[in-house]
Amino acid sequence: MILVFVLLASGILAGGFLFNRTQEQQLKQISENELAAIARLKMSQIVQWRNERLGNAGYMSVCFKVARREYDITRWSHDRLDQWDGRRSDLC
């Protein structure tokens, strides 16, 4: 009778240990999968953010070039007008 009790208790303990071990492994796998999903999402957010910043930089570069070209044209036209005004005053 005691032998049956010891065997039954040992079986219950072994079963509990194996069940606990299995649950622990499953929870660890679930946590790893969740962390991997979060890492993928964060990586895609960072890539999207970087692409937006590069797009902004390209746009600003074009705007700067256009502004610089307009400044040069305006300065050139003012210089030409000043030269023309100077000749006109010489004629009067």
C-alpha positions in Angstrom: 0.0 0.0 0.0 2.8 2.4 0.8 4.6 1.4 -2.4 1.5 2.3 -4.4 1.2 5.6 -2.6 4.9 6.4 -3.3 4.6 5.4 -7.0 1.4 7.5 -7.3 3.0 10.5 -5.6 6.1 10.2 -7.8 4.0 10.0 -10.9 2.0 13.1 -9.9 5.2 15.0 -9.1 6.8 13.9 -12.4 3.7 14.8 -14.4 3.5 18.2 -12.6 7.1 18.9 -13.4 6.7 18.0 -17.1 3.5 20.1 -17.3 5.2 23.0 -15.7 8.2 22.7 -18.0 6.0 22.5 -21.1 4.0 25.6 -20.0 7.3 27.5 -19.3 8.6 26.7 -22.8 5.3 27.7 -24.5 5.2 31.0 -22.6 8.8 31.7 -23.5 8.1 31.0 -27.2 5.0 33.3 -27.1 7.0 36.1 -25.5 9.8 35.7 -28.1 7.3 35.8 -30.9 5.7 39.0 -29.5 9.1 40.6 -29.1 10.0 39.7 -32.7 6.7 41.2 -33.9 7.4 44.4 -32.0 10.9 44.6 -33.3 9.7 44.2 -36.9 7.0 46.9 -36.4 9.6 49.3 -34.9 12.0 48.6 -37.7 9.4 49.4 -40.3 8.5 52.6 -38.5 12.1 53.6 -38.4 12.6 52.8 -42.1 9.4 54.8 -42.9 10.6 57.7 -40.8 14.0 57.7 -42.5 12.5 57.6 -45.9 10.2 60.6 -45.0 13.2 62.6 -43.8 15.2 61.8 -46.9 12.2 62.9 -49.0 12.0 66.1 -47.0 15.8 66.6 -47.5 15.4 66.2 -51.2 12.5 68.6 -51.4 14.4 71.2 -49.3 17.4 70.7 -51.6 15.3 71.4 -54.7 13.6 74.4 -53.0 17.0 75.8 -52.0 18.3 75.4 -55.6 15.1 77.2 -57.0 15.4 80.0 -54.4 19.1 80.4 -55.2 18.3 80.5 -58.9 15.6 83.1 -58.4 17.9 85.2 -56.2 20.6 85.1 -58.9 18.0 86.1 -61.6 16.6 88.9 -59.5 20.1 90.2 -58.7 21.1 90.0 -62.3 18.0 91.9 -63.4 18.5 94.6 -60.8 22.1 94.9 -62.0 20.9 95.2 -65.5 18.3 97.9 -64.5 20.9 99.8 -62.6 23.2 99.8 -65.7 20.3 100.9 -67.9 19.3 103.6 -65.4 22.9 104.8 -65.4 22.9 105.1 -69.2 19.6 106.8 -69.2 20.7 109.4 -66.7 23.8 110.1 -68.9 21.5 110.8 -71.8 19.3 113.2 -70.0 
